[in-house]
Amino acid sequence: MTHTPPGIAALRARTDASLGETAHTWLDKAATEAAASDRGDQQTHVTWELRFAEAGRRCGAEHADSARIVLLHAARADTATLTRLYEQGAAAERRAVLAALPHLVAGPEALPLVEDALRTNDTRLVAAAVGPYAAEHLTAHHWRHAVLKCLFTGVPVSAVAELAERARGDAELARMLGDYANERTAAGRPVPDDLHRVLALTTPPPHKAEES
């Protein structure tokens, strides 16, 4: 029996509770097909990937991301499959792949998908790209630039997973934020409030006075 992580189990429960009967039945069938894909022929693979693509139409845009993540987990999609679905998919499908990464990929091998999303100006993709997978695997250099990308594109920094933990005491991030703020000010443009929020997080915690 395949173990279902608590995060996926909770996601599936919330999704099931939100779907109507027709959509619920469709997702059950699609998840069963996805789970059987590694034991089936090529046609089985094609079928569940078509279900992945049509999740928005079947479950509604509001629940499409959740439904797609359920299908990806049921299929135990590996990095090659995730990459193919990302490269072939529309923005909504790419967003679901990014959101599924922490549930399916233990190492950094899917970072090219995160880096691709961060090169776009699609705010939904940028927000999905700075989730838990990026927090765990992006190098300090690339993570700092991901934070700046959020500021450039107007993505709320609340989307950045583990922001406080990774920003704490980061003098280089503080320098980059200061440079960006100075550039905005010199150009007569407002400095985003989120920049001040992140800058405050970079302040190292005060050292406790040694007891005598």
C-alpha positions in Angstrom: 0.0 0.0 0.0 1.3 3.4 -0.9 1.7 5.8 2.1 -0.1 9.1 1.7 1.7 12.0 3.4 -0.5 13.9 5.9 -0.3 17.0 3.7 -1.7 15.2 0.7 -4.4 13.4 2.8 -5.6 16.7 4.2 -5.6 18.3 0.7 -7.6 15.4 -0.7 -10.1 15.7 2.2 -10.6 19.4 1.7 -10.9 19.0 -2.1 -13.5 16.2 -1.7 -15.5 18.3 0.7 -15.6 21.2 -1.7 -16.5 19.3 -4.9 -19.9 18.5 -6.2 -20.9 14.9 -6.8 -20.0 14.9 -10.4 -16.6 16.4 -9.9 -16.0 14.2 -6.9 -16.7 11.1 -9.0 -14.5 12.3 -11.8 -11.6 12.9 -9.4 -12.0 9.5 -7.8 -11.8 7.8 -11.2 -8.9 10.0 -12.4 -6.9 9.3 -9.3 -7.5 5.6 -9.7 -6.3 5.8 -13.3 -3.2 7.8 -12.2 -2.4 5.3 -9.4 -2.5 2.5 -12.0 -0.3 4.3 -14.5 3.0 2.8 -13.4 1.5 -0.7 -13.9 -0.2 0.0 -17.2 0.7 0.5 -20.8 1.4 3.7 -22.6 -2.3 4.3 -23.1 -2.8 4.4 -19.3 -0.1 7.1 -19.0 -1.7 9.1 -21.7 -5.1 8.8 -20.1 -4.2 10.1 -16.7 -2.1 12.9 -18.1 -5.2 14.0 -20.1 -7.1 14.0 -16.9 -4.4 16.2 -15.4 -4.9 18.7 -18.2 -8.7 18.7 -18.0 -8.9 19.1 -14.2 -9.9 22.8 -14.4 -12.9 22.0 -16.6 -13.9 19.1 -14.5 -13.4 20.5 -11.0 -13.6 24.2 -11.6 -10.7 26.7 -11.6 -11.0 27.1 -7.8 -10.2 23.5 -7.2 -8.0 22.7 -10.2 -4.7 23.1 -8.4 -5.7 20.7 -5.6 -7.1 18.1 -8.0 -4.0 18.2 -10.1 -1.7 17.7 -7.1 -3.9 14.8 -6.0 -3.4 13.2 -9.4 0.3 13.8 -9.5 0.7 12.2 -6.1 -1.5 9.2 -7.1 0.6 8.7 -10.1 3.8 9.0 -8.1 5.1 11.3 -10.8 8.8 11.4 -11.0 10.9 14.4 -12.0 10.9 13.4 -15.7 7.1 13.3 -15.7 6.8 16.5 -13.8 9.1 18.2 -16.2 7.2 17.0 -19.2 3.9 18.1 -17.7 5.4 21.5 -16.8 6.9 22.1 -20.2 3.8 21.0 -22.1 1.2 22.6 -19.8 -0.5 25.9 -19.6 0.2 28.3 -16.8 -2.4 26.7 -14.5 -0.9 23.2 -15.0 2.6 24.6 -14.4 1.5 26.1 -11.2 0.1 22.8 -10.0 3.4 21.0 -10.8 5.3 23.6 -8.8 3.0 23.2 -5.8 3.4 19.4 -5.9 7.2 19.4 -5.8 7.6 19.2 -2.0 5.3 16.2 -2.0 7.0 14.3 -4.8 10.7 15.3 -5.1 13.0 14.8 -2.2 16.2 16.3 -3.7 17.1 19.4 -5.8 16.7 17.7 -9.2 13.5 19.6 -10.0 15.0 23.1 -9.4 15.1 23.8 -13.1 11.3 24.1 -13.0 11.5 26.6 -10.1 14.2 28.6 -11.9 12.1 28.6 -15.1 9.1 29.9 -13.3 11.2 32.6 -11.6 12.3 33.9 -15.1 8.7 34.6 -16.0 6.6 37.7 -15.2 3.6 35.5 -14.4 2.9 36.4 -10.8 1.0 33.2 -10.2 4.0 31.1 -11.3 6.4 33.2 -9.3 4.3 32.8 -6.2 4.1 29.0 -6.7 7.9 28.9 -7.3 8.8 30.4 -4.0 7.0 27.7 -2.0 8.5 25.0 0.4 10.5 23.3 -2.3 12.4 26.4 -3.1 12.9 27.2 0.5 14.5 23.9 1.1 16.6 23.6 -2.1 17.4 27.0 -3.6 21.0 28.1 -2.9 21.3 31.3 -0.9 22.2 33.3 -4.1 19.2 32.1 -6.1 16.9 32.4 -3.1 17.8 36.1 -2.6 17.1 36.8 -6.2 13.8 35.0 -5.9 12.8 37.3 -3.0 13.8 40.3 -5.2 11.7 38.8 -8.1 8.7 38.9 -5.8 9.4 42.6 -5.1 9.9 43.4 -8.8 6.6 41.7 -9.8 4.4 42.6 -6.9 4.1 39.1 -5.5 3.5 39.4 -1.8 6.5 38.2 0.2 4.0 36.2 2.3 4.2 33.7 -0.6 7.9 33.0 0.2 8.1 29.9 2.3 10.3 30.1 5.4 11.0 33.7 4.7 11.9 34.7 8.2 14.1 31.7 8.8 16.2 32.2 5.6 16.3 36.0 5.8 17.4 36.1 9.4 20.9 37.7 9.6 21.4 37.6 5.9 23.7 40.7 5.4 23.9 40.1 1.6 20.1 40.1 1.2 20.0 43.3 3.3 22.6 44.9 1.0 20.6 43.9 -2.1 17.4 45.2 -0.6 19.1 48.5 0.3 20.4 48.9 -3.3 17.0 48.2 -4.7 15.4 50.7 -2.4 17.9 53.4 -3.3 17.3 52.7 -7.0 13.6 53.2 -6.5 14.0 56.3 -4.5 16.4 57.8 -7.0 13.9 57.2 -9.8 11.2 58.9 -7.8 9.3 55.6 -7.4 7.8 54.3 -4.1 9.6 51.6 -2.2 7.3 48.6 -1.7 6.2 48.1 1.9 7.2 44.4 1.6 10.8 45.5 1.1 10.9 47.1 4.5 9.3 44.0 6.0 12.0 41.7 4.6 14.8 44.1 5.5 13.6 44.0 9.1 13.9 40.3 9.0 17.5 40.4 8.0 18.5 42.1 11.2 20.5 39.6 13.3 18.9 38.8 16.7 20.5 40.7 19.6 23.2 38.9 21.5 22.3 38.1 25.1 24.5 39.8 27.6 26.9 37.3 29.2 26.0 36.5 32.8 28.6 37.6 35.3 
